[in-house]
Amino acid sequence: MNADPTPNFTPEDRRALLDTVQRFATQAIAPHVNAWDEAGEFPRVLYTQAAGLGLLGLGYPEALGGTPAPWSVRNAMSQTLARHGGSGGVMASLFSHNIGLPPVLAHGTAEQQAEIVPPVLRGEQIAALGITEPGGGSDVASLRTTARLDGGDYVIDGEKVFITSGMRCDWITLAVRTDLQSKGASGLSMIAVPCDAKGLSRTPLQKMGWLCSDTAHLRFDGLRVPARYRLGEEGAGFRMVMSNFNGERLALAAMALGFAEACYDEALAWARQRQTFGAPLIERQVIRHKLMDMQMRIASTQAWVDAVGARADAGDQGSEWVAQVCLLKNHSTQTMQFCADAAVQILGGMGFMRGTVSERLYREVKVLMIGGGAEEIMKELAARQLGI
């Protein structure tokens, strides 16, 4: 998803937006996350509530019901929602359209965009992205789900796994192999699939974290979708997927930063009120040092997120920027991992109890270090982008 070239977001607009996001997170999300985790889902009405505040449409064209916004504002929104909502599961599903819709915006026709995008931004429908398969994730060129042209329809057969919002989505932007003789990147295409089509079956997956986010294994068995739902040219899908990853990884970095801050906030509050041996825990030097180690990593990550976002807003998204996004994702998720671990240690026994923010984020950090491209893949891709 590209930022509007001339987004009209003043500092006052930004402050007002982030105040709204913080209130929404503290009032509509944080008090309910534990119950939602136990239930394995959050209420669908949350989509319309977020849409009513303009959060789902942030960064999308006004003509489709959105509000154009630069990456700096979108990152700040994600960071604030993560810090004060404290749930990756909520954010993953509530904003799954931010990985499902960008290919529609970048490569879809005006008719496709008008049909798919506005209902999602209103919170009436849910959009998802279907890339990963049981046999591979980041190795997109090897995907095996096929789409065979039959008259005016594509007939889709195959499987997708680890699909966020897969159980509830109304649209899924699907990577498929349209050149059935090809085994590489050149034979891939993208199709927007309406999820009420016959031939789609969905199975929920149980996870270590993100408990209130539905994650599904999808199977396509002779599913027919009109050829008019293909996005862009046939065979151009690999490039679309690779481009889409950059925005996803930058958003994940901003989220991880917010979650690191949430861990710091909880650890600091606990250290101030927890009494040990007649004094608050915060008076112990070793605890203060742990908190400063957290602050050091948070500050470095904040500076890097801001710098990479500013370059994206300036249109500087070449190979070196892609490398920076990859490395930033690793750095940001490692910051979250460090802060979650330190916070659980500071909370002690309470840090091991369900119901604390740090315990939840401690379990959730691994999916951010894997999703959107695992650490090892990020390092290798960055090295290639830098010509190393």
N, C-alpha and C positions, 0 to 999 in steps of 0.2 A: 504494500500500500504506500503510495507516494504522498508526501505532504503537498498541500495546496501551495502553488508557487508564491502566492502573496497572502498568506493567512493573516487575518486581522485580529491578532491576539495581543492586547495590551497587557502590561504588568498587572493592572487592576483586574482585567479579565481572568488572568491566570490565578491570582489570589482568590478571587470569588469562586472559580471552578474548584480549586483545591480545598477550599473551606466546605463546599458542597460535598465533595468526595469524602472528606473526613467525617462529616456528619452522617452521610449515608453508611459508611463503613462501621462507625461506632454504634449507630442506632439500628440499622437494618441487617447487619451481617454479624458482627462480633458477638452479640448476646446469644445468637442462635446456632453458632457453628458446631458446638459440641453435640447438640441434638440432631443437627443435620448429618454430622458424621455417623452417628448411631443409626440414623434412618437410611443412610447410603445415598441420599439425594437432598437437594434443597428445593423449595417450592418454585414452581415455574413462574409464579407471579413476580419473582425477583427480576426476571427479564424485563417485564413491563415497567417495573419501578425504576430500574436503571435507565431504561429507554426514556422515561418521562423526565429524567434529569439531564438527558442528552449524553449520557456516558457511552452508550452503545454506538452512537453515531459520531463520536469524536474522531476526526481525521478523515471523514467521508464527505463526498461532494454534497453541497446544499441541495442540488437538484434531486438527489436521491433520498433526502431526509436527514442528511448528516450535517456536521459542523466542521468545516476545514480547520485543521490545526497542525502545527509543525510537530516534528518528533520530540522537541524539547518539552512541549506541553503534554503530549501523549505519554512520554516516559514519566513525567512528574505525576500524572494521574495514576498510572500503574503502580508507581512507587508508593504513593499515598494510600491507595486502596489496599496494597499489600501490608503496609505498616500498621494500619489501623483496623483492617479486617482480619488479618492474621490467618488466612486460609487460602492455600494454593488451590484446593479443590474447588472452591467457589469461583476463583478467578479463572481457572482453566476452562470450566464449562460456560460461565457467564460470558466470557470473551472468546469463545472458540471461533466465532465469526471472523475474528481478526486474523486467523490463518486460513479460513475457508473462503472469505469473500475477496481478498486482494487479487487472485487470478481472474475473478469475474470482472473486477474493476479495470484491471490492466489489459485484458484480452477479450472480454465479452463484448457482444454487440449492445447497442442501446436498448434493444428489445429484451435481451437477456438480463441486463442490469435492472431495467424497470420492473421486471417480473420477480427477480430474486432478492435484490438488495433492500428496498424499502420495508417490506414486512419484517425482515430480520432486524433492521435498525429500530423498528417500532416495538420490538420484543414479542411480536406475535408468532414468529417462526425462529427456528434455530438452524444455524449453518455450521458445518464441520468440514474437516479436510481428511481425505483418505489417501495416504501415501504408503505407510509401513505395512509390510506383509509378513506372514509367519517366517518366511525364509530370509528376510533382510529388511533393514531400516534405512540407514544412510546410503546404502548401495542401491540408489534409485534405478540405475541403468539396468539392473537385473530383475526388476519387478515382472511378475508373471500374470497378473490379472489382465484378461484380454477383452477387447471390444471389437466385435466383428460386424461390419456393415452389412445389413440385410434390408434391402429396399431403402425405406426412409428412416430406418432405426439402426441404432447400435445394439447388439446383443452382448451383454457383459457376463463373463464368468470368472470367478476367482475369489480371493479372500483378502481382507484387510484386518489388521490387528492393532491393539492399543489406540483405538480411535476415540479421542475425546469428544464427548457429546454424541457418541455413536448410537446410544439407545434412544435419544429423544430428538435427534436432528431431523429437520424437514428437508434440508438440502445437504448434499455432500459433494464437495469438489473433488473429483476422483481422478487419480493418475492411472492410466490404463495403457496397454500395448495394443495399438491399432494396426501396426505392421506385424502380422503374425509370423512372418519369416525372419524378422529381425530379433537379435538377442542383445542389442545394445541400446544406447541412449536415443538413437535416431528414430526408433519406432514408437516412441511414447507420445501420448496426447492427454489432454485434460478435458473432462466432461462434467458438467453440472448435473447431478442426478437427483431427481425428486424422490424422496424416500418413501413415498406411498406407492411406488411402482412395484408390481408383482415380481417376485424372484429375489427379494432382499430378506435375509433373516439376520437377527441380531442376538448376540449372547453377551450378557454382562460379565465383566472381569473383576475379580477381587484383588485388591492392591494393598501395599504396605502403607501408603499415604494417599492423599487426595480422596479420602473416603466418601465425601459427598459429591464428587464429580463422577458422572457416569462414564465409564470406559468400556468399549465394546469390541468384540470380535464380529466382523461382518462377513457374510457369505453372499455371493452373487451367483445365482443359478438361473441362467437364461434370462436375466433381467433385460427388458427392452426399454430403451429411452430414445426419444426422437433425436435424429442427427442434428437438429437445430440447437441442441444443448451443448454441442462441442464448443469449447472455448478456443478461439484462434484457429490457426492452421493445424491440420493433421500432421503429426510428427514433430510439433514444436513443444511438446509437453515437458521435456527434460529441462529446457531453459526456464520455463515457467516455474517449475518446482525449485530450481536452484535459486532463482531470484526471490521467491517467496520465503525461503529459509532465512534470508538476511533480516527481514523485518521481524520474523518470529524470534530470532536469536537476540536481537536488540531488546525486544519486549521482555524476554525472559531475564535478561540482565537487569533491567529496571525492577522487575518483580523481585528478583533475588536480593537486590539491594534493600528494598522495602522490608522484606522478611528479616534480613539481618538487623535492621533497625528495630523491628518488633521484638526480636530476641534481646537486644540491648535494653530496650525500654522495660521489659519485664524483669530482667536481671537487676537493673538499677533500682527499680521500685522494691523488689524483694530484698536486696541488700540493705536498703534504707530502713525497712521495717522489721526485718528479721533480727532478733536478739540472740547473741551467742556469748556465753560467759560474761554476762552483764553489760554487753555493749552491742550496738548495731553492727551487723556484718560489714557494712561499708567502712567501718573504722579499721578493718584488717587490711594491711598493706597488700597482701597477696590478692585480695578481692579487687582493690582499686586498680592494681596492675592488670588484672584480667579485663576489667572494664575498659582500660585505656588501650589494651591490645585490640579489643573489639572496635573502639573508636578509630584507631589508626587504619584498620582495614576498611571500615565504612567510609572514611574520608577519602581514601585513595580510590575506592570504587565510585564514589559520587563524582569525583573529578573526571574519571574516565568515561562514565556514562554521559556526563554533560558534554565532554569533548566530542565523543563519537556522534551523539545526537546533533550537535551543532554542525558537524561536517555533513551529515545527511541532509539537514535543512538547507545547507549552502549548495547542495547538488554535487558534493564531492563524494561519490560512491564508487570509486574505482577499485582496482585490485587491492591496493594497500588498505583502503577502508574496510573491505570485506575481511581482510586479515585481522584488522583491529576489532571488528565485531566478534569474530571467532575467539580471539584471545580475551576480550572483555567478558564474553559469556563464561569462559572458564574462571576468570578472576572473580567475577561477581558471585558465581555459585560457590566458589571456594570460600569467599567471604561469608556467605550465608552459612556454609558448613561449619566454619570456625566459630561464628557467633552462636549458632544453635548449640554446638557442643559446649562452649564456655558458659552459656546461659543455663543449660541443664546442670552443669557442674556447680554453678553458684546456687541454684535452687536446691541442690542436694536431692533429698528424697522426694520433694515436691516436683522436681524436674522429671521424675520418672512416672508421675501420675497423669493419667488422661485428664484433660481439662485445662492444662496449662498451655499457653501459646508455644512455649519453647519445645515442649514434648511433641506437639503436633508438627512443628516445623522441622524438628530433628528427624522425624520420619519422612517428611516431604522433600528434604533437600536432595535426595538421590535422584528423584525423577527429573529435577531441574538440571542435574549434572549429566543426564542421559538424554532427555527429550530435546528435540530440535537439533540433535547431533551430539554424540557423547564427547567427553573431553579429548579422548585420543583422536577422534575424527577432526575435532576443532583444531588441534595442534597440526595435524597433517595438512588440512586445508589451508591454514594460515601460512605454513611453510611454502606450499605450492604457490599461493598468491604472491608471496614475497620473492619467489624465484629461488628458493633455497632447496 
